[in-house]
Amino acid sequence: MLAPTEAVPLSHAVGRICAAPAVSCPPAVPIAVAGERIDASAVALFAHYGIDKIAVVK
């Protein structure tokens, strides 16, 4: 929760740890929550909803 974070493009997010949930618009279920490892299926969903950057743990 208090770890340093950085915003990265989706192409660099696979395998990284999500630092903050990202959703297309509320109310929505987050694709990945803080602390969860981002996989290829999550990246595909982020792209589908127009999210191009995500906050990850440094």
Distance bins in CASP14 RR format, pairs under 12 A and 6 or more apart:
PFRMAT RR
TARGET T0000
AUTHOR 0000-0000-0000
RMODE 2
METHOD distances of the structure
MODEL  1
1 17 0 0 0 0 0 1 0 0 0 0 0
1 18 0 0 0 0 0 1 0 0 0 0 0
1 19 0 0 0 0 1 0 0 0 0 0 0
1 20 0 0 0 0 1 0 0 0 0 0 0
1 33 0 0 0 0 0 1 0 0 0 0 0
1 34 1 0 0 1 0 0 0 0 0 0 0
1 35 0 0 0 0 1 0 0 0 0 0 0
1 57 0 0 0 0 1 0 0 0 0 0 0
2 19 0 0 0 0 0 1 0 0 0 0 0
2 34 0 0 0 0 0 1 0 0 0 0 0
2 57 0 0 0 0 0 1 0 0 0 0 0
2 58 0 0 0 0 0 1 0 0 0 0 0
3 16 0 0 0 0 0 1 0 0 0 0 0
3 17 0 0 0 0 1 0 0 0 0 0 0
3 18 0 0 0 0 0 1 0 0 0 0 0
3 19 1 0 0 1 0 0 0 0 0 0 0
3 20 0 0 0 0 0 1 0 0 0 0 0
3 34 0 0 0 0 1 0 0 0 0 0 0
3 35 0 0 0 0 1 0 0 0 0 0 0
3 55 0 0 0 0 0 1 0 0 0 0 0
3 56 0 0 0 0 1 0 0 0 0 0 0
3 57 1 0 1 0 0 0 0 0 0 0 0
3 58 1 0 0 1 0 0 0 0 0 0 0
4 17 0 0 0 0 0 1 0 0 0 0 0
4 19 0 0 0 0 1 0 0 0 0 0 0
4 55 0 0 0 0 0 1 0 0 0 0 0
4 56 0 0 0 0 0 1 0 0 0 0 0
4 57 1 0 0 1 0 0 0 0 0 0 0
4 58 1 0 1 0 0 0 0 0 0 0 0
5 16 0 0 0 0 0 1 0 0 0 0 0
5 17 0 0 0 0 1 0 0 0 0 0 0
5 18 0 0 0 0 1 0 0 0 0 0 0
5 19 1 1 0 0 0 0 0 0 0 0 0
5 20 1 0 0 1 0 0 0 0 0 0 0
5 34 0 0 0 0 1 0 0 0 0 0 0
5 35 0 0 0 0 0 1 0 0 0 0 0
5 53 0 0 0 0 0 1 0 0 0 0 0
5 54 0 0 0 0 1 0 0 0 0 0 0
5 55 1 0 1 0 0 0 0 0 0 0 0
5 56 1 0 0 1 0 0 0 0 0 0 0
5 57 1 0 0 1 0 0 0 0 0 0 0
5 58 1 0 0 1 0 0 0 0 0 0 0
6 12 0 0 0 0 1 0 0 0 0 0 0
6 13 0 0 0 0 0 1 0 0 0 0 0
6 16 0 0 0 0 1 0 0 0 0 0 0
6 17 0 0 0 0 0 1 0 0 0 0 0
6 18 0 0 0 0 0 1 0 0 0 0 0
6 19 0 0 0 0 1 0 0 0 0 0 0
6 20 0 0 0 0 0 1 0 0 0 0 0
6 53 0 0 0 0 1 0 0 0 0 0 0
6 54 0 0 0 0 1 0 0 0 0 0 0
6 55 1 0 0 1 0 0 0 0 0 0 0
6 56 1 0 0 1 0 0 0 0 0 0 0
6 57 0 0 0 0 1 0 0 0 0 0 0
6 58 1 0 1 0 0 0 0 0 0 0 0
7 13 0 0 0 0 1 0 0 0 0 0 0
7 16 0 0 0 0 0 1 0 0 0 0 0
7 18 0 0 0 0 0 1 0 0 0 0 0
7 19 0 0 0 0 1 0 0 0 0 0 0
7 20 0 0 0 0 1 0 0 0 0 0 0
7 22 0 0 0 0 0 1 0 0 0 0 0
7 51 0 0 0 0 0 1 0 0 0 0 0
7 52 0 0 0 0 1 0 0 0 0 0 0
7 53 1 0 1 0 0 0 0 0 0 0 0
7 54 1 0 0 1 0 0 0 0 0 0 0
7 55 1 0 1 0 0 0 0 0 0 0 0
7 56 1 0 0 1 0 0 0 0 0 0 0
7 57 0 0 0 0 0 1 0 0 0 0 0
7 58 0 0 0 0 0 1 0 0 0 0 0
8 14 0 0 0 0 0 1 0 0 0 0 0
8 15 0 0 0 0 0 1 0 0 0 0 0
8 16 1 0 0 1 0 0 0 0 0 0 0
8 17 0 0 0 0 0 1 0 0 0 0 0
8 18 0 0 0 0 0 1 0 0 0 0 0
8 19 0 0 0 0 1 0 0 0 0 0 0
8 22 0 0 0 0 0 1 0 0 0 0 0
8 38 0 0 0 0 1 0 0 0 0 0 0
8 43 0 0 0 0 0 1 0 0 0 0 0
8 46 0 0 0 0 0 1 0 0 0 0 0
8 51 0 0 0 0 0 1 0 0 0 0 0
8 52 0 0 0 0 0 1 0 0 0 0 0
8 53 1 0 0 1 0 0 0 0 0 0 0
8 54 1 0 0 1 0 0 0 0 0 0 0
8 55 0 0 0 0 1 0 0 0 0 0 0
8 56 1 0 1 0 0 0 0 0 0 0 0
8 57 0 0 0 0 0 1 0 0 0 0 0
8 58 0 0 0 0 1 0 0 0 0 0 0
9 16 0 0 0 0 0 1 0 0 0 0 0
9 43 0 0 0 0 0 1 0 0 0 0 0
9 46 0 0 0 0 0 1 0 0 0 0 0
9 47 0 0 0 0 0 1 0 0 0 0 0
9 51 0 0 0 0 0 1 0 0 0 0 0
9 52 1 0 0 1 0 0 0 0 0 0 0
9 53 1 0 1 0 0 0 0 0 0 0 0
9 54 0 0 0 0 1 0 0 0 0 0 0
9 55 0 0 0 0 0 1 0 0 0 0 0
9 56 0 0 0 0 0 1 0 0 0 0 0
10 16 0 0 0 0 0 1 0 0 0 0 0
10 18 0 0 0 0 0 1 0 0 0 0 0
10 22 0 0 0 0 0 1 0 0 0 0 0
10 31 0 0 0 0 0 1 0 0 0 0 0
10 32 0 0 0 0 0 1 0 0 0 0 0
10 38 0 0 0 0 1 0 0 0 0 0 0
10 39 0 0 0 0 0 1 0 0 0 0 0
10 40 0 0 0 0 0 1 0 0 0 0 0
10 42 0 0 0 0 1 0 0 0 0 0 0
10 43 1 0 1 0 0 0 0 0 0 0 0
10 44 0 0 0 0 1 0 0 0 0 0 0
10 45 0 0 0 0 0 1 0 0 0 0 0
10 46 1 0 1 0 0 0 0 0 0 0 0
10 47 1 0 1 0 0 0 0 0 0 0 0
10 48 0 0 0 0 0 1 0 0 0 0 0
10 49 0 0 0 0 0 1 0 0 0 0 0
10 50 0 0 0 0 1 0 0 0 0 0 0
10 51 1 0 0 1 0 0 0 0 0 0 0
10 52 1 0 0 1 0 0 0 0 0 0 0
10 53 1 0 0 1 0 0 0 0 0 0 0
10 54 1 0 0 1 0 0 0 0 0 0 0
10 55 0 0 0 0 0 1 0 0 0 0 0
10 56 0 0 0 0 0 1 0 0 0 0 0
11 38 0 0 0 0 0 1 0 0 0 0 0
11 40 0 0 0 0 0 1 0 0 0 0 0
11 43 0 0 0 0 1 0 0 0 0 0 0
11 44 0 0 0 0 0 1 0 0 0 0 0
11 46 0 0 0 0 0 1 0 0 0 0 0
11 47 0 0 0 0 1 0 0 0 0 0 0
11 52 0 0 0 0 1 0 0 0 0 0 0
11 53 0 0 0 0 0 1 0 0 0 0 0
11 54 0 0 0 0 0 1 0 0 0 0 0
12 38 0 0 0 0 1 0 0 0 0 0 0
12 43 0 0 0 0 1 0 0 0 0 0 0
12 52 0 0 0 0 0 1 0 0 0 0 0
12 53 0 0 0 0 1 0 0 0 0 0 0
12 54 0 0 0 0 1 0 0 0 0 0 0
12 56 0 0 0 0 1 0 0 0 0 0 0
13 19 0 0 0 0 0 1 0 0 0 0 0
13 22 0 0 0 0 0 1 0 0 0 0 0
13 31 0 0 0 0 0 1 0 0 0 0 0
13 32 0 0 0 0 1 0 0 0 0 0 0
13 36 0 0 0 0 0 1 0 0 0 0 0
13 37 0 0 0 0 0 1 0 0 0 0 0
13 38 1 0 1 0 0 0 0 0 0 0 0
13 39 0 0 0 0 1 0 0 0 0 0 0
13 40 0 0 0 0 1 0 0 0 0 0 0
13 41 0 0 0 0 0 1 0 0 0 0 0
13 42 1 0 0 1 0 0 0 0 0 0 0
13 43 1 0 1 0 0 0 0 0 0 0 0
13 44 0 0 0 0 0 1 0 0 0 0 0
13 45 0 0 0 0 0 1 0 0 0 0 0
13 46 1 0 0 1 0 0 0 0 0 0 0
13 47 0 0 0 0 0 1 0 0 0 0 0
13 51 0 0 0 0 1 0 0 0 0 0 0
13 52 0 0 0 0 0 1 0 0 0 0 0
13 53 0 0 0 0 1 0 0 0 0 0 0
13 54 1 0 1 0 0 0 0 0 0 0 0
13 55 0 0 0 0 1 0 0 0 0 0 0
13 56 1 0 0 1 0 0 0 0 0 0 0
13 57 0 0 0 0 0 1 0 0 0 0 0
14 32 0 0 0 0 0 1 0 0 0 0 0
14 37 0 0 0 0 1 0 0 0 0 0 0
14 38 1 0 0 1 0 0 0 0 0 0 0
14 39 1 0 0 1 0 0 0 0 0 0 0
14 40 1 0 1 0 0 0 0 0 0 0 0
14 41 0 0 0 0 1 0 0 0 0 0 0
14 42 0 0 0 0 1 0 0 0 0 0 0
14 43 1 0 1 0 0 0 0 0 0 0 0
14 44 0 0 0 0 0 1 0 0 0 0 0
14 46 0 0 0 0 0 1 0 0 0 0 0
14 47 0 0 0 0 0 1 0 0 0 0 0
14 54 0 0 0 0 0 1 0 0 0 0 0
14 56 0 0 0 0 0 1 0 0 0 0 0
15 32 0 0 0 0 0 1 0 0 0 0 0
15 35 0 0 0 0 0 1 0 0 0 0 0
15 36 0 0 0 0 0 1 0 0 0 0 0
15 37 1 0 1 0 0 0 0 0 0 0 0
15 38 1 0 1 0 0 0 0 0 0 0 0
15 39 1 0 0 1 0 0 0 0 0 0 0
15 40 0 0 0 0 1 0 0 0 0 0 0
15 41 0 0 0 0 0 1 0 0 0 0 0
15 42 0 0 0 0 1 0 0 0 0 0 0
15 43 0 0 0 0 1 0 0 0 0 0 0
15 54 0 0 0 0 0 1 0 0 0 0 0
15 56 0 0 0 0 1 0 0 0 0 0 0
15 57 0 0 0 0 0 1 0 0 0 0 0
16 32 0 0 0 0 1 0 0 0 0 0 0
16 35 0 0 0 0 0 1 0 0 0 0 0
16 36 0 0 0 0 0 1 0 0 0 0 0
16 37 1 0 0 1 0 0 0 0 0 0 0
16 38 1 0 1 0 0 0 0 0 0 0 0
16 39 0 0 0 0 0 1 0 0 0 0 0
16 42 0 0 0 0 0 1 0 0 0 0 0
16 43 0 0 0 0 0 1 0 0 0 0 0
16 53 0 0 0 0 0 1 0 0 0 0 0
16 54 0 0 0 0 1 0 0 0 0 0 0
16 55 0 0 0 0 1 0 0 0 0 0 0
16 56 1 1 0 0 0 0 0 0 0 0 0
16 57 1 0 0 1 0 0 0 0 0 0 0
16 58 0 0 0 0 1 0 0 0 0 0 0
17 32 0 0 0 0 1 0 0 0 0 0 0
17 33 0 0 0 0 0 1 0 0 0 0 0
17 34 0 0 0 0 1 0 0 0 0 0 0
17 35 1 0 1 0 0 0 0 0 0 0 0
17 36 1 0 0 1 0 0 0 0 0 0 0
17 37 1 0 1 0 0 0 0 0 0 0 0
17 38 1 0 0 1 0 0 0 0 0 0 0
17 39 0 0 0 0 0 1 0 0 0 0 0
17 42 0 0 0 0 0 1 0 0 0 0 0
17 54 0 0 0 0 0 1 0 0 0 0 0
17 55 0 0 0 0 0 1 0 0 0 0 0
17 56 1 0 0 1 0 0 0 0 0 0 0
17 57 1 0 1 0 0 0 0 0 0 0 0
17 58 0 0 0 0 1 0 0 0 0 0 0
18 30 0 0 0 0 1 0 0 0 0 0 0
18 31 0 0 0 0 1 0 0 0 0 0 0
18 32 1 0 1 0 0 0 0 0 0 0 0
18 33 1 0 0 1 0 0 0 0 0 0 0
18 34 1 0 1 0 0 0 0 0 0 0 0
18 35 1 0 1 0 0 0 0 0 0 0 0
18 36 1 0 1 0 0 0 0 0 0 0 0
18 37 1 0 0 1 0 0 0 0 0 0 0
18 38 1 0 1 0 0 0 0 0 0 0 0
18 39 0 0 0 0 0 1 0 0 0 0 0
18 42 0 0 0 0 1 0 0 0 0 0 0
18 43 0 0 0 0 0 1 0 0 0 0 0
18 46 0 0 0 0 0 1 0 0 0 0 0
18 51 0 0 0 0 0 1 0 0 0 0 0
18 54 1 0 0 1 0 0 0 0 0 0 0
18 55 1 0 0 1 0 0 0 0 0 0 0
18 56 1 0 0 1 0 0 0 0 0 0 0
18 57 1 0 0 1 0 0 0 0 0 0 0
19 32 0 0 0 0 1 0 0 0 0 0 0
19 33 0 0 0 0 0 1 0 0 0 0 0
19 34 1 0 1 0 0 0 0 0 0 0 0
19 35 1 0 0 1 0 0 0 0 0 0 0
19 36 0 0 0 0 0 1 0 0 0 0 0
19 37 0 0 0 0 0 1 0 0 0 0 0
19 38 0 0 0 0 0 1 0 0 0 0 0
19 53 0 0 0 0 0 1 0 0 0 0 0
19 54 0 0 0 0 1 0 0 0 0 0 0
19 55 1 0 1 0 0 0 0 0 0 0 0
19 56 1 0 1 0 0 0 0 0 0 0 0
19 57 1 0 1 0 0 0 0 0 0 0 0
19 58 0 0 0 0 1 0 0 0 0 0 0
20 30 0 0 0 0 1 0 0 0 0 0 0
20 31 0 0 0 0 0 1 0 0 0 0 0
20 32 0 0 0 0 1 0 0 0 0 0 0
20 33 0 0 0 0 1 0 0 0 0 0 0
20 34 1 0 1 0 0 0 0 0 0 0 0
20 35 0 0 0 0 1 0 0 0 0 0 0
20 36 0 0 0 0 0 1 0 0 0 0 0
20 38 0 0 0 0 0 1 0 0 0 0 0
20 51 0 0 0 0 0 1 0 0 0 0 0
20 53 0 0 0 0 0 1 0 0 0 0 0
20 54 0 0 0 0 1 0 0 0 0 0 0
20 55 1 0 1 0 0 0 0 0 0 0 0
20 56 0 0 0 0 1 0 0 0 0 0 0
20 57 0 0 0 0 1 0 0 0 0 0 0
21 28 0 0 0 0 1 0 0 0 0 0 0
21 29 0 0 0 0 1 0 0 0 0 0 0
21 30 1 1 0 0 0 0 0 0 0 0 0
21 31 1 0 0 1 0 0 0 0 0 0 0
21 32 1 0 0 1 0 0 0 0 0 0 0
21 33 1 0 1 0 0 0 0 0 0 0 0
21 34 1 0 0 1 0 0 0 0 0 0 0
21 35 0 0 0 0 1 0 0 0 0 0 0
21 36 0 0 0 0 1 0 0 0 0 0 0
21 38 0 0 0 0 0 1 0 0 0 0 0
21 42 0 0 0 0 0 1 0 0 0 0 0
21 46 0 0 0 0 0 1 0 0 0 0 0
21 51 0 0 0 0 0 1 0 0 0 0 0
21 54 0 0 0 0 1 0 0 0 0 0 0
21 55 0 0 0 0 1 0 0 0 0 0 0
22 28 0 0 0 0 1 0 0 0 0 0 0
22 29 0 0 0 0 0 1 0 0 0 0 0
22 30 1 0 0 1 0 0 0 0 0 0 0
22 31 1 0 0 1 0 0 0 0 0 0 0
22 32 1 0 0 1 0 0 0 0 0 0 0
22 33 0 0 0 0 1 0 0 0 0 0 0
22 34 0 0 0 0 0 1 0 0 0 0 0
22 36 0 0 0 0 0 1 0 0 0 0 0
22 38 0 0 0 0 0 1 0 0 0 0 0
22 42 0 0 0 0 1 0 0 0 0 0 0
22 43 0 0 0 0 0 1 0 0 0 0 0
22 45 0 0 0 0 0 1 0 0 0 0 0
22 46 1 0 0 1 0 0 0 0 0 0 0
22 47 0 0 0 0 0 1 0 0 0 0 0
22 49 0 0 0 0 1 0 0 0 0 0 0
22 50 0 0 0 0 1 0 0 0 0 0 0
22 51 1 0 1 0 0 0 0 0 0 0 0
22 52 0 0 0 0 0 1 0 0 0 0 0
22 53 0 0 0 0 1 0 0 0 0 0 0
22 54 1 0 1 0 0 0 0 0 0 0 0
22 55 1 0 0 1 0 0 0 0 0 0 0
22 56 0 0 0 0 0 1 0 0 0 0 0
23 29 1 0 0 1 0 0 0 0 0 0 0
23 30 1 0 1 0 0 0 0 0 0 0 0
23 31 1 0 0 1 0 0 0 0 0 0 0
23 32 0 0 0 0 1 0 0 0 0 0 0
23 33 0 0 0 0 0 1 0 0 0 0 0
23 45 0 0 0 0 0 1 0 0 0 0 0
23 46 0 0 0 0 1 0 0 0 0 0 0
23 49 1 0 0 1 0 0 0 0 0 0 0
23 50 0 0 0 0 0 1 0 0 0 0 0
23 51 0 0 0 0 1 0 0 0 0 0 0
23 54 0 0 0 0 0 1 0 0 0 0 0
24 30 0 0 0 0 1 0 0 0 0 0 0
24 31 0 0 0 0 1 0 0 0 0 0 0
24 45 0 0 0 0 1 0 0 0 0 0 0
24 46 0 0 0 0 1 0 0 0 0 0 0
24 47 0 0 0 0 0 1 0 0 0 0 0
24 48 0 0 0 0 1 0 0 0 0 0 0
24 49 1 1 0 0 0 0 0 0 0 0 0
24 50 1 0 0 1 0 0 0 0 0 0 0
24 51 1 0 0 1 0 0 0 0 0 0 0
24 52 0 0 0 0 0 1 0 0 0 0 0
25 49 0 0 0 0 1 0 0 0 0 0 0
25 50 0 0 0 0 0 1 0 0 0 0 0
25 51 0 0 0 0 0 1 0 0 0 0 0
28 45 0 0 0 0 0 1 0 0 0 0 0
28 49 0 0 0 0 1 0 0 0 0 0 0
28 51 0 0 0 0 0 1 0 0 0 0 0
29 45 0 0 0 0 0 1 0 0 0 0 0
29 49 0 0 0 0 0 1 0 0 0 0 0
30 36 0 0 0 0 1 0 0 0 0 0 0
30 38 0 0 0 0 0 1 0 0 0 0 0
30 42 0 0 0 0 1 0 0 0 0 0 0
30 45 0 0 0 0 0 1 0 0 0 0 0
30 46 0 0 0 0 0 1 0 0 0 0 0
30 49 0 0 0 0 0 1 0 0 0 0 0
30 51 0 0 0 0 0 1 0 0 0 0 0
30 54 0 0 0 0 0 1 0 0 0 0 0
30 55 0 0 0 0 0 1 0 0 0 0 0
31 38 0 0 0 0 1 0 0 0 0 0 0
31 39 0 0 0 0 0 1 0 0 0 0 0
31 41 0 0 0 0 1 0 0 0 0 0 0
31 42 1 0 1 0 0 0 0 0 0 0 0
31 43 0 0 0 0 1 0 0 0 0 0 0
31 44 0 0 0 0 1 0 0 0 0 0 0
31 45 1 0 1 0 0 0 0 0 0 0 0
31 46 1 0 1 0 0 0 0 0 0 0 0
31 47 0 0 0 0 0 1 0 0 0 0 0
31 48 0 0 0 0 1 0 0 0 0 0 0
31 49 1 0 0 1 0 0 0 0 0 0 0
31 50 0 0 0 0 0 1 0 0 0 0 0
31 51 1 0 0 1 0 0 0 0 0 0 0
31 54 0 0 0 0 1 0 0 0 0 0 0
32 38 1 0 1 0 0 0 0 0 0 0 0
32 39 0 0 0 0 1 0 0 0 0 0 0
32 40 0 0 0 0 0 1 0 0 0 0 0
32 41 0 0 0 0 0 1 0 0 0 0 0
32 42 1 0 1 0 0 0 0 0 0 0 0
32 43 0 0 0 0 1 0 0 0 0 0 0
32 44 0 0 0 0 0 1 0 0 0 0 0
32 45 0 0 0 0 1 0 0 0 0 0 0
32 46 0 0 0 0 1 0 0 0 0 0 0
32 51 0 0 0 0 0 1 0 0 0 0 0
32 54 1 0 0 1 0 0 0 0 0 0 0
32 55 0 0 0 0 0 1 0 0 0 0 0
32 56 0 0 0 0 1 0 0 0 0 0 0
32 57 0 0 0 0 0 1 0 0 0 0 0
33 42 0 0 0 0 0 1 0 0 0 0 0
33 54 0 0 0 0 0 1 0 0 0 0 0
33 55 0 0 0 0 0 1 0 0 0 0 0
34 54 0 0 0 0 0 1 0 0 0 0 0
34 55 0 0 0 0 1 0 0 0 0 0 0
34 56 0 0 0 0 0 1 0 0 0 0 0
34 57 0 0 0 0 1 0 0 0 0 0 0
35 55 0 0 0 0 0 1 0 0 0 0 0
35 56 0 0 0 0 1 0 0 0 0 0 0
35 57 1 0 0 1 0 0 0 0 0 0 0
36 42 0 0 0 0 1 0 0 0 0 0 0
36 54 0 0 0 0 0 1 0 0 0 0 0
36 56 0 0 0 0 0 1 0 0 0 0 0
36 57 0 0 0 0 0 1 0 0 0 0 0
37 43 0 0 0 0 0 1 0 0 0 0 0
37 56 0 0 0 0 1 0 0 0 0 0 0
37 57 0 0 0 0 0 1 0 0 0 0 0
38 44 0 0 0 0 0 1 0 0 0 0 0
38 45 0 0 0 0 0 1 0 0 0 0 0
38 46 0 0 0 0 1 0 0 0 0 0 0
38 51 0 0 0 0 0 1 0 0 0 0 0
38 54 1 0 0 1 0 0 0 0 0 0 0
38 55 0 0 0 0 0 1 0 0 0 0 0
38 56 1 0 0 1 0 0 0 0 0 0 0
38 57 0 0 0 0 0 1 0 0 0 0 0
39 45 0 0 0 0 0 1 0 0 0 0 0
39 46 0 0 0 0 0 1 0 0 0 0 0
40 46 0 0 0 0 0 1 0 0 0 0 0
40 47 0 0 0 0 0 1 0 0 0 0 0
41 47 0 0 0 0 0 1 0 0 0 0 0
41 48 0 0 0 0 0 1 0 0 0 0 0
42 48 0 0 0 0 0 1 0 0 0 0 0
42 49 0 0 0 0 0 1 0 0 0 0 0
42 51 0 0 0 0 0 1 0 0 0 0 0
42 54 0 0 0 0 1 0 0 0 0 0 0
42 56 0 0 0 0 0 1 0 0 0 0 0
43 49 0 0 0 0 0 1 0 0 0 0 0
43 50 0 0 0 0 0 1 0 0 0 0 0
43 51 0 0 0 0 1 0 0 0 0 0 0
43 52 0 0 0 0 0 1 0 0 0 0 0
43 53 0 0 0 0 0 1 0 0 0 0 0
43 54 0 0 0 0 1 0 0 0 0 0 0
43 56 0 0 0 0 0 1 0 0 0 0 0
44 50 0 0 0 0 0 1 0 0 0 0 0
44 51 0 0 0 0 0 1 0 0 0 0 0
45 51 0 0 0 0 1 0 0 0 0 0 0
45 54 0 0 0 0 0 1 0 0 0 0 0
46 52 1 0 0 1 0 0 0 0 0 0 0
46 53 0 0 0 0 1 0 0 0 0 0 0
46 54 1 0 0 1 0 0 0 0 0 0 0
46 55 0 0 0 0 0 1 0 0 0 0 0
46 56 0 0 0 0 0 1 0 0 0 0 0
47 53 0 0 0 0 0 1 0 0 0 0 0
47 54 0 0 0 0 0 1 0 0 0 0 0
END
